[in-house]
Amino acid sequence: MKRLPRRLSHGEEATLVEHLGELRARLIICLLALAAGFVAAYVIHGHLVKWLEDALPPEHRKLITLSPAEPFLTSMWISLYAGFLLVLPVVIYQVWAFFAPAFAPHTQRVVVGLAAFAAFLAASGVAFGYFVALPAAVKFLTHYDDHIYNIQIRARDYLSFAAVVLFAVTIVFEVPIVILGLVRIGVLNSAKLRRNRRLGYVIMAALAVALPGVDPVTTSMEMVPLWILFEGSIWLSVLLERRMPAPQEALL
């Protein structure tokens, strides 16, 4: 059995052929992990569809399909999306393991810490999206002008909409990582963030409008967490600056 690719140490030299061999091995691992994730997700794809259906109002929880191939294709796409999310930690680790030797040890520790925080924020974003944002959005949309229209929910369209909402809210919850990363590399600092707090709120509102969302409820559900997370990022940047080494120490 072929050995897994070894993670190089910082400053360790390797030939171009060795780098390409490592890259190929890590890509193969990612593809195998994705295949395994797809199979695992397909086994429970019925539960996944039911899980997303439960966010709908009770009277709209029976999804319809309008073509012979739609049930098959919809189940395949749901399994692929869920499988990718399932093995995302493996993919991220393989990417990190390939590029980690280019970073100094203290920088590697910072990146690992930010990655762990990003994973926590992503899980929080999915939970907020599923339990708060998605039910509020579909309740508004499925009752809008319902005295005019015979509202029926198509499986492909609804599941795509649900995936987009969950993805958008997850991106919203990653804002602190972006801000803390900019603070860590010196582009921003806590004093500048406090001075420009009002401008930051305007930028967060513009970001919420730019994110996927066809209704005011979804946009509001993205905007409010953005404001809260932006404010929290300001105070987290203060703590980060206190833990950052002084410029002289960073050169050692």
Secondary structure by P-SEA (a helix, b strand, c coil): ccccbbbbcccccccaaaaaaaaaaaaaaaaaaaaaaaaaaaaaaaaaaaaaaaacccccccccccccaaaaaaaaaaaaaaaaaaaaaaaaaaaaaaacccccaaaaaaaaaaaaaaaaaaaaaaaaaaaccaaaaaaaaaaccccccbbbbbaaaaaaaaaaaaaaaaaaaaaaaaaaaaaaaccccaaaaaaaaaaaaaaaaaaaaacccccaaaaaaaaaaaaaaaaaaaaaaaaaaaaccccccccc
